[in-house]
Amino acid sequence: MSKVIDHTPLYLLSSEHMPPTDERLFSARLQWFGSDSESRYQSAPHPVFKPADVSYRFNAQGYRCPEFAQDKTDKELTVVAIGASEVLGTGLPEDQVFGHLFARRLENHLQRPIKYFNLGMGGASADYVSRTLASALPVLKPDIVLLVFPYYGRREHINSLGKVFLFNSQDAGVRLKNRFIDPENHSQIKAHVTLSSDYNDQMNFYKNYLFCEMLCERQQVSWLYSATRVAFFKHIQHLINPKQLVSRCLGDLKSKYQDEPSIGLGRDLVHPGSAPHKEVADDFFENFNRLYADKFGIY
């Protein structure tokens, strides 16, 4: 019986601790990560970022942020950002990622210390965003929540031992590779492809958005949200809260700078670069100021 309890998937919805990510990232210090690989860099170097300019430091639970066990004074505010690789900041130094930029700008404006926790995870889905928020609210007790919803076709599936499988690609090459290297993952992806549909994706995306909205409103935290691309909301735009929406999105702004890879793209030449992150940070701050200025004494 104890083994069943120890492996229950409900550890992913804990209200006492943040659920861990990939165990390979626990307390890891990496020079390369995900699509930001050394082999890719050697084949096509970034025009600005060099090998030593970007690094990835993960805490004990596998998040690219400081450790969670930290005391908080009455004067401090806590900001968390949740999303996929764009939020994690693949291809960028951490201090150029939009959540960090937002937190530092708010800190300077309020003249109050800000704790910032980056809860982005590569390949994450709206499922990940909502369940991570469910733990972050009681565990980290944030004052401000920034959400970036990934592509609505993504999912996570959890097996009977609590292992999480991410579905974020239908690429035939990826499926073939998993078939031989990770057959359990291959079977999960095959089942997902069989059951997936555009209607299913839209419904799942909306349920996760709605769950996040309800959690934030119930906890009375200040919150804002966006997506990788604003088009992801087109099917549910009549159902979402327009006030909290930051409509200029990282993926859309990456396209804006397609002819300027030095600022438009990260070191991997795939993810948004410093300029899109700076613009999105500014938009989040402006929306935050418009909605919550009185609450936080912003003038």
Secondary structure, DSSP 8 states (H G I E B T S, - for coil): -HHHHHT-GGGGG-SSS-----GGGTT-EES-BTTB-HHHHHHS--SS--TTT--EE--TTS-SS--S-----TT-EEEEEE-SHHHHTTTS-GGGSHHHHHHHHHHHHHTS-EEEEE---TT--HHHHHHHHHHHHHHH--SEEEEEE--TT-EEEE-TT--EEEE----HHHHHHHHHH-HHHHHHHHHHHHH--HHHHHHHHHHHHHHHHHHHHHHT-EEEEEESSGGGGTTTTTTS-STTB--S-HHHHHHHTTT-HHHHB-TTSSSB-HHHHHHHHHHHHHHHHHHHHHHHT--
